[in-house]
């Protein structure tokens, strides 16, 4: 593949990018008033952060990372790719990817900056000092060199997982290949329920208790978020809708209970969630209040030892199969301070519709919303009509009144992190499929993989995946350290947008076959589209989370 790239060029580009984003963040006065510029600055901040994490990925191996164990690509894609070169070659490949990605980010930033220099507060020559490095990273001959390694292995770059995380990855990759991949296409095409064998198998592997402390039946030991990232990527690589999203709901509800519940509630609910005996769904979004959670109108009114729920929730993924619904409801008119969280216990239902009634006339019913992709879990509209919930099922008891918004937002940090890992899994699968197809398919007398444009696409796909993967682990460390709200929002926004582009490019390389349902890449493409919408829409994360934190004095 030629000589390895020195990291100095990539580092110079990243430092220049950080300087531009920092100056712009200090210059933009209001994320609410200057939305167009604030959105661009927030989005670029995420890409620049990812470029920095990819640059340091090989150099800074802490407890999360250890010696790379090579690629086992081909386990369920039928590839004949080998394990690839050893660590020295991997290190050079990592430096190449860092330069490639940093150069792509610089080109993106330059495009957003052009014509808006005064609005950014940045001179148009801000990146002139690194122009030679950017040119080197965008040179088609360089991209071809990077693509050689990717075409040989199907891997975006060295992962540097610890021995423990490598074992976790191998176990869940095998499970995904044996249990998920064979049925993923059928579940998508026919909009079927997820088979019980997948849910039961994941429960048996401790999948639903990754972030629950051991004293409550879980497996959390301090680095659980890194394990969650690995597990989520491998399951999403096989299918986003049939496996990759199964951990998200228990992750959200368990985090809310662990942080806000009483001791009695933790002991009553968490072991059942950790074991998989009780499945979970989240009922937060409403038809008229999408991402504006603080304005929800579903009400909870106290009546003796019970609360009475009235209202409609939408996009409640897995609400049919779930036994526990985490419901955010209004217990007082005091804006976001008037919201509280309830755990609503219900039977599990298969299919696309269900209904329950209580003595006295209360009811709750769900109807699945037909979607382009992300099938298997089903997303429901859920209607509460006088549904009675025991007062003991308000998270935190009386002390939890008015804390629902805060608990929900804290839980969403883990969910956003996990959604980034889902996006990386989808992208990794798309890359592997694109590599396999490019190697096997010929056009005009030559394999697709021999064409410069094909190689440039594959190299850029790998750079984006490697950056998002490195940033996901970095965000996991930040969340574990105690905050990480900014990093979780940044990596979620970045990785989900990247997944749309990567799956689109992989589908394009398949030509007409990429549009056929029988080819998995078509499923990956429509699944990827939802990622920028749920767990915090792209624009909302950029303007109301990322930009506000960047512009904070």
N, C-alpha and C positions, 0 to 999 in steps of 0.2 A: 504493500500500500504506500510505500515511500516513507520518507522521514517524518517523525512526529512533529506536530506543531508546538512551538514554545508557547507557554501560557501567558507570556508578557503582553502579547498583542491583545488577547481577549481581556486581560485585566485592564489595560489602558482604555479599551472601549467601554467596559463596564463602569469604570470610574467616571468617564466623561458623561455617560448616560445618567449616572446617579447625580452628578452635578446639575445637569439640565433639569431633571425631574425635581430635585430639591429646590432650585431657584423658581421653577414654575409653581410649585406648591406654596411657596412663600408669597408669590406674586398674586395668585388668583384670590380675589377677595371673598367670594361666596360661592359655595357649591350649589346653592339653591338658585341664585341669580345667574351665575355664569356656567350653566349646566353643560353646554357643548364642550367648552375647554376643560372644565373640571372632570368630565367623563374621560376625555383623552388623557389627562394627566394621571388620573387614578388608574386607568387601564395600563398606561405605560409604566407606572410604578410597580405594578404586579409583574410585568414582563422583565423589567430591570432587576427586580428582586430575584426572579427565577434565574436570570443569567448569572447573577452573583453566586447563587447556591450551586448551580452547575459547575461554575468555575472552581469552587472550593470542594466539590464533591469528592475528588480523588485525594486532595491534600489533607482534609480534616476528617479523619475517620474516628468518631467517638464511639460510645457504647452501642450506638445503633448500627455502625458499620464495621466490617472486618474484611478479611481477604475475600476477593471475588471468587465465586465457585463456578464461573463459566455459565454458558447458556444451555438449557435443556429444551430449547425451542424445537417444536415439531411433535410434541407429545400428543397433540390432538388436531394438528393441521396437516398431517401427512407429509411433512417436510423431510428432506434428507440432509438438512443443515447439520453441521457438526457442532462440537462444543466451542469452536472458535479458538483464537490464539490465546496465549497466556497473559498474565498480569501486565508484563511490560508493554505488550501490544495494546492491551486495554487502556493503559495509562495514556499512550499516545492518542488513541481513539477518543478518550475523554477530553483531551486538550483540543483536538480537532472539533469535536461537537461544541465545546464551549465557545470557540472562535466563531463557528458557523452561526450558532444561535445569537450570540452577542451582535454579530453583523446584521442578522435579520431584524433584531430589535432596533438597531440603529436606523436601518432603512425605514422601518415602520414609524419610528419617532420623527424622522426627518419629513416624512409625508404628512404627518399630523401637524407638524410645526409650520410647514411652508404656508405663507400667507396669513399666519396668526402669530407671528413673532411678538408683536406688541402685547397681544393678549396673554401670551405665556410669560412675558417679561424676560425673554431670552433672545440673544442675537442670533441671526441666521447662520453665523459662522461657528456656532458653538461646538460642532462636531468636526470642524476642519482639521483639528490637530490629530485626529485618529482616522482620517480618511483612508490612509494607506492600509491600515489594519482592517477597516470595513471592506475595502476592495478585495483584500486577500481572502476574507471570509466569505465573500460572495462570488469569487472566481469560479466559473463553471468547472474548470479542471480540478480545483480543490474539492468541489462538491462531488465530483466523480470519484475522487480518492476516498472520501468519507463513505460513499455508498458501497464501495467494495466490501468493507467490513460488515455493513448492514445486510448486504445481499448474501454474504457467507453465513450469517448467523441468525438473521431475523430479529436480532436484539438492537434496541436503540442505543445501548451503551452499557458500560460496566455498572453493576448494581451495588457492589460492595456491601452485601448483607452479612451480618454476623452469622456464626454457625447456627445459633438458635433460630434466627429469623429465616435462614435458608431452609431449615427443617420444616418450619411452618409453611413456607412457600411451596415446598415439594409436596407436603401432605394435601394442601388445598388445591394445588394444580392437579394432582392425581384424582381427587374427588371430583373436581370440575370436569375433567376429561371423562371419567367413568359415569357420572350421574347427571351432569348438567348438559354438556355439549350434545349428547345423542338426542335429547328431546327439545333443545332450545328452538330449533326451527319450527317444529310442530306447534309448540306453545305460542310462538309469535304468529304463525299463519292462522291458526284456529282460535286465537285469543283464549286459550285454555287456562285453567287453574294450574298453579305450580304443584307438581306431584308431591304427595306426602313423603315419598322416599327422600326427596331433596331436603325438605324441612327437617325431618327426623334425623337424617344423616348429619346435617349441620348442627343440630341440637346436641347430638352425641359427641361431636367434636368440640363442644364448648363455645360455639360460635356466638351465641346470644349473650354470653356472660363476659365478653372480653374487657368491658370497662366497669364491671361490677366487682366490688371488693370481695375477697375470699370469704370474709366473715358472713357475707350474704349469699354465698353460693357461687360467686363468680371467679374469674381468673385474673383480675387486675393485680399487677405486681409492680407498677411504676412506669413500665415502658409499654403499656397495653396499647397506646395509640399507634406505635410503630407496628405492632402485630396487626392491629386493625387495618392499617394501610395495606400491608402485605396481603392479608386475607381478602380484603375488598377488591384489590386489583385482580387477584387470581380468579375470583368468582365472576367479576365483571368481564374478564377476558373471555369467559365461556358464554355468559349471557347477563346483560344488565337487568332484564325484566324477570328472568327465572331464578336468579341467584344473587347477583351483585348488590341488590338493594335490600335484601332480607335483614341485614344487620342494622340498617339505618334507624328504623322505628324503635327497636328495643334500645338502641344507643341513646336516642332522644329522650324516651320516657324514663329510662334508668338514670340518666344524668339529672333530670328534673327531680326525681324522687330522692336520689342520693344527696342532692344539694338542698332540697327544700322540705323533704318529708320528715315526719316524726319517726322516732325509733320504731314504734309499732308498725308504721306503714312500710318502712324499709324491710323489716323482717317478714311482713305479710306479702309484699309484692315482689321484691327483688329476687328471692330464690326461685320463684315461679317463672320469672322472666329469664333468668340465667339458664335454667334447665331447658327452656323451650316449651315447658308445659303450658304456658300462657303466651300467645302471640300478641303482637302490639301494632297499633296504628295511631296516627296523630291527626286530630281534628282541630285545626287552627284557622286555615284560610276560609273566607266567606265569599259568596258570589259577587258582592259589591265592594269588597275590601281586600282584594288580592294581597299584595305585599304590605299594605298599610294596616298592620296588625293592631295598632293602638286604637283603631276606629271600629273594631268588630262590635256587632250588636247582639249576637247570641247571648241570651240572658240566663242567669241562675238566680232564682229567688228563694230565700230561706222560708221553709214551712216546717216548724218544729224541728225534728231530728233529720230532716231531709232538705235537699235542694231540688228545685224544679227547673229543668232545662227546657228552653224554647228557642228555636232558631235553626238555621240551615248552614251546614259546613260543606265545603267542596274540595275536590282533589285530596280526599282522604284515602291515600294509597293503602291497600291491604285491609281496609275496614271490614270486609266480609269475613275473612279468615281470622281476624284478630279477636282475641278475648278481652283485651284491654284497649279502650279508646282514651287517649290523652286529649281532653277537651278544654280549650281555653274559652272561658265565658265571662260575661260582664256581671260582677256582683255589686257594682256601684257605678254611678255616672261619672266618676272622676278620671276620665281619659284613660291613659295607660296604667294609672295607679288604681283603676277600678276593675282590673282583670285578675282572675284567679284560675287555677288549674285543677281539674278533676280527673280522676281515673274512673271511667265508666266500664263496669264489668258486663259482658254479654257473652252469649254462646258464639261459637265459630260456625260460619256458614260458607259453603262452596257456592260457586256460580256468580251470577251478575246482579242478583236482586235478593233482598232479604227484608224481613219486617218482624218487629217485636211489639207486644202490647203488655200493659200492666193492668192489674185490677184498679179500677177507678178511671180508666180511660187513657192513661199515658201511653205514648208510642214512640218508637224510633225506627226509621227505615232507611235503607240504602239502595242506591241504583248506580251501577257502574257506568262510567262515562267512556264511550268508545274513543280510542286514541290511535294516532298514526303508528306509534311504536310503544316501547316500554310496557309490553303486555305480559300477562302472567299473574302479576300481583293485583291488577285492576285498581283503578282510582275511582272512588265513589263520591257521589253527593249524598250526604247524610242529613236527614231531617229529624229534629227533636220536637216533639209536641207534648208538652206536659210530662216529660220523662223524669221520674223521681230517682234521685241519687242519695244514698246515705250520707249524712254530714261527715262521717268518718272517712269518706272518699275524696274530700277536699285536701289536696296536697298541703301538708303543714298544719292541717286542722284549722282552727280559728286563727292561729298565728300565720297561716298562709294567705289570708284574705288580702287581696291587692298586690300579691307578689308574683302573680302568674306571668306577667309580661317579662319580668327580669329573669325568672327561672327558664322561660321559654327561650329567651335570647341567649342565655348561657348554654343551653342545650344545643342550640343551633350552631355554635362554634364547632362542636364535634361533628355535627351532621355535615357542615360545609367542608370540613377536612375530609370526611369520608366520601363526599360527592366528588372531590378532586381525585381521590383514589379510584373511584368508579370511572371517571373520565380517562384516567391513565390506563386502566384495564381495557376499556373499549378501544383506545388508540393503539395499544400494543397488539391487540387482536387484528385490527385493521392493517397495521404495518406488516404483520406476518402474512396475512392473506395477500397483500399487495406484492410482497417479495416473492411468495410462492407463484403467484400468477405471472409476474414479470419474468421469472426464470423459465416457466413452462410454455408461455405463449409466444408465438412468433408473428411478426408483421413485416411484410415486404422483404421476406427472406432472412430476417434476423430476429433473435429473441428480444422481447421488449426490454429486457434488462441490459442489453447492449447499447441502448440509445442514451445519449447524453441527457435529454430532457427527463427520461424515466429516472435516471440516476440522481439528477438534481432534485426531483420531487422526493425520492426516497430518503436522500440525505437530509433534506429540510424537515421531513416528517420525523425522522429519528432525533434531530436536534430539539424539536419542540417537545417530543415525548420525554427525552432525557431531562430537559430543564424542568418540566412539570413534575416529573417523578422526584427529582432532587429537592424541589421546593416543597413538595408534599411532606417529605420526611422532615424538612426543616420546620415547617409549620406545626407538625406533630410535636416536635421538641418544644416549640414556643408555647403551645397549648398546655403541654405537660408541666412546663415551668410556672404556669399560673395565669397567663393572659392569652396571648396568641390570637385575640379577636381580629386584629388587622391582618395578620398573616393567613389565617384561615379564610377570611373574606377574599384576600388577594389571590390565593392559589385556587380557590373555588372559581372565581371569575375567570382567571386565566386559563385553567385546564379545561373548563367546559367550553369556552370559545375555541380553544385549540382542537378539541375533540370534533367539533363540527367541521373544521378545515381538514384535519387528518383523514377522517372517514370519507369526506367528499373527494379528496385526492386519491385515496385508495379505490373508491368506487369508480372514479374516472379512469384509472389505469385498467380496470376490468372491462371498459367499453360497454357494449350492450348487455353483456352478461351481468354487469354490476347493477343493472336495473331489474334483474329477474329475482323473484322471491326465493328461488331454489339456491341462490348463492348467498352465503352468510353476510357478505359485505353490505347487501341492501338492508338487512336488519340492523347492522351496526350504524348505518347512516341515519335511519329514522330514530333509532334509540338515542343517538348522540344529541339530536335536536332538543330533547327535553331537558338536558342537563343545565343549560343556561337559564332555564325558567324556574325550576323548583329549588327549594332550600335557599331562597334568596335570588330574585331575578337579577340578571346581569346589570341592568341600569341602576336598580335599587342598591345593590352592593357597591357599585362604583361611586354613586353620589351620596348615599346616606351612611355608609360605613367607611369605605376607604378614603374618599376625598375629605370627609370631615375629620378623620384622624390625621391625615397628612397635613391639613391646613390648621390644625389646632396649634395655638401659640406655644 
